[in-house]
Amino acid sequence: MRRLWHWPIDPRARTVRLALGEKRCPFETIEALPWAPPHDFAEIAPGAEAPVLVDTSGEAKVNAVGTHAIIEYIEEAHPSPRLLPFIANERAEARRLWRWSEESFSEVNATLLTERVNQWVRRSKTTDTTTLRTGVHALKSKLSFLNALAETRTYMAGRSLTIADLSIAAHLSAYDYFGDMPWDAAPELKDWYSRIKSRPSFRPILADKVEGTRPAKHYADLDF
């Protein structure tokens, strides 16, 4: 049995869910609020934060904490289909863009996404418009780079789907949940995202509903 502690809107957790889906690894999800982590995390690993995967399906129990630990573990335990390509150069490019995704989008997560969560999920009485503007600007600044990649490559890191695609799509999907993706400004990226969100692994992501919120009307549409 595999259990994944996660929060549905967290892009890092969405990356893990997509990876498990691509690997066709069944798993059970347990919701863990970022602002109120469960007490049993301390028993799994000191200082653990979601996403956390506990896998008891093999001979030995495995506790994997954090996106990178989980992805590297499932890539080793379930090598097909590969999310880190066999060819060294392509594998290095996938890792580069995976890291780029997590680092570049961290500012958007800390501003735009956090403010949307505070506004719609945690029902904050005030909206920090300065933080929202900062997040919107930070997001737009990333899109030209991604759109250029989508213009010249079938997938972000090259010829095949990799963890780079899943990480980038996971982040964009979280922003798109609240209707904050300016798709008209990045048409090639929109076409790429449409292909990624059409994959079976994406269906649970598109079915996400967070209490107190509704996703944007186009969020689950494959032709949007």
Buried (B, 14 or more C-beta within 10 A) or exposed (E): EBBBBBBBBBBBBBBBBBBBBBBEBEBEBEEBEEEEBBEEBEEBBEEBBBBBBBBEEEEEEBBBBBBBBBBBBBBEBBEEEBBBBEEEEBBEBBBEBBEBBBEBBEBBBBBBBBBBBBBBBEEEEEEBEEBBEBBBEBBEEBBEEBBEBBEEBEBBBBEBBBBBBBBBBBBBBBBBBBEBBEBEEBEBBBEBBBBBBEBEBBEBBBEBEBEEBEBBEEBBEEEB
